[in-house]
Amino acid sequence: MVNYIWIFLILIGLFFALLTGNFDTINNSILTNGKKGLDIIISIFPVIVLWTGIMKIAEDSGLLKKFAKFVEPLLSRLFPSIPKDNPALGYIASNIAANMMGLGSAATPFGLKAMKELQDINSKKDTASEAMITFLVLNTAGVTLVPTTVLALRIAHNSANPSEIIIPGIIATFCSSFAGLLLDYIIRRRKR
């Protein structure tokens, strides 16, 4: 569905460019922005590789399991329907840890594994369970302590102070997490 939306937007843009006589602008933009996009990817790639490697080391060393044990009391309250020994809690904790470091690309595999485990214990296979919805809210609006990718972008674009966004980012992501989880809780209570 998203592909159709993108195709539709591109076709509308091309149509209006032809209509207004700005087709040369689109050609120039396509040629120059491709290089800019590649430059951004090249500048962000080392940071993502570094932090993904650190997350892999943390996973292999058992540090993520220790983090999962540390946050287990909180996770068991957020996800009361998940049995305490279920591996989904570990994957959820790993996903949270990666997202806290601003590593959405490293968090994705843990999120997918968590969703698979949650689907395995889901009684209604064609409907998302409460735990799945809560995890999706937590994953989407999760607290980010170090926005690694954003910092890499700011450094790549020669920001005068790339780290000045850390405190506002923590505040914003804390507020979004709190609001998302509160709304999830209210909706779950109303359904019962």
N, C-alpha and C positions, 0 to 999 in steps of 0.2 A: 504494500500500500504506500509506504514511504517513497519507494522508487517512482511511483506514478505521480506523487506530489512534486518531487524534484523535477521530473520530466516536464510536468505541466508548468512549473515556474520558469524553467529554462526556455521552453517554447514561448511563453508570454514575453519574457525578456528579449528574445530574438525578434519576435513580432514587433514589439514597440521600438526596438533599435532600428529595424527596417523602416518603420512608419515615421520615425523622427529623424532619420538620416544619420544615426549615430553608430552605424555598423562598424566603422573603423575603430571606434572606441572599444567595442567589444573584442575585436581582433587583437588590439594592443593589450587589453586587459588579460585576455586568455594567455597570451604569450609571456607577459611580464609576471603575472601572478602565479603562474606555474613554477617559475624559478623561486619566487618568494616563498611559496608553499614548501618547496623542497628544502630551502634554506632553513625554514622553521623546523621541519622534521629533523634535519641533520643537527640542528642546535639542541633540540630536546632529546633526541635519541640517547646520547650518552648518559644523561641524568636518569632517564627511565630505565636503561639497562643497569646502571649502578644500583638503584633502589630495588629493582626487581631481583637482582642478585642478592642484595642484602636480605630481602624477604625470603628468598629461597634458602639462604644460609640459616636464617631464623627458624624456618620451618624444619630443615634437616637437623638442626641442633636441639630441637625441642623447645625453643624459646616461645614459639607460638602456642604450644600446648600449655606452657606455664602461664602465658597470658590468658589463654582460654580458662584455665583453672581460677585465675585471679578474677576474671569478669563473670564466672559462672553464676554467682549469686544474683547478679544483675540480669544476666541472660535468662535465668530460670524464672525470674519475675516477669520479664518481657515476653517470654515464650513458655507459658505454663503447660502447653499441650505437648511439648517436646520432652521425651524421657531424658533423664539426666545423663545416661550413658550413650545417647545417640551421637554419632559423629557430626551431625548437623551443627551442634553447638560449637564444636571446634572450628568448623569451616566458617561459621558466622563470626566467631571471635577473630579468625585470621582475616576475614574480609574487613572487619571493623579496623583492625590494626593497619592493614594496607591503606584503607581509606583515610585513616588518621594521618598517614604520611603523605597524603595527596597522590597516591598511586592507583588511580582507577584501573589502569591496565594490569597491574599486579593483583588488584582486588577481584577482578572479573572471574578468573578461574575458581577462586574460593567461593565466590557468590554462586557460580553455576553448580559447583559441587554441593553447596548448602541447599540450593533449590532442589537438586536431584534427591538428596536425603529427605528433605521435607515432603517431596512428592511421594516418596516410598511409604511414609507414615500417614499420608493423606487418605482419609476414608472415601472422599468424593474425588475421583481422579480427574473429572472434567471441570472442577471448580477449585480455585485457589483457597487454601486453608487460611485460617486466621494467622497462623505462624508465618505463612508465606507472605501475606500482605504486610504484616508487621516488619518482616525482614526487608521487604522491598522499600518500605517507608524509611527504615533505618539506613539502608544502603544508599538510597537516593539523597537523603537529607543529612547524612552522617557528619559528625564533627571532624573537621580537618585541622590538625595541629600545625602541620608543615605542608603548605600547598606547593609541592615540589614542581609540578608541571608549570604552574603559573609563575613561580620564581624563575624557572628556566626560561620561560618566554620573556619575562621582564629583563633578565640578564641579556638575552639575545637581542633585545631592542634597546640596549644601553640605558636602562632606567637609572636615574641618579641614586635611588635607594630602593632596590628590588624587594628588600625584606620588610618594608613599611606596611605591607598588606597582611602580615602574619596576625597581629592582634585583631584588626577588624575582621579578618577571615575567621578566626577562632570564635569571635562573638557572633558573627553572622551564621556560621554553621551550627553553633550551639543553639541559637534561637530557632533555626529551621528544624533541627533535630527534635528539640523540645516541642515545638508546635506540631510537627508531624506525628510524633508519638502520642501527644495529648489528643489530637484529633482521631487517631487510630483507636485509642482507648475509649473515647466518647462514642464513636460509631459502634465499636464492639459491645459496649454496655447497652446501647439502644437496641441492638439486634436481639439481645437476650431477653 
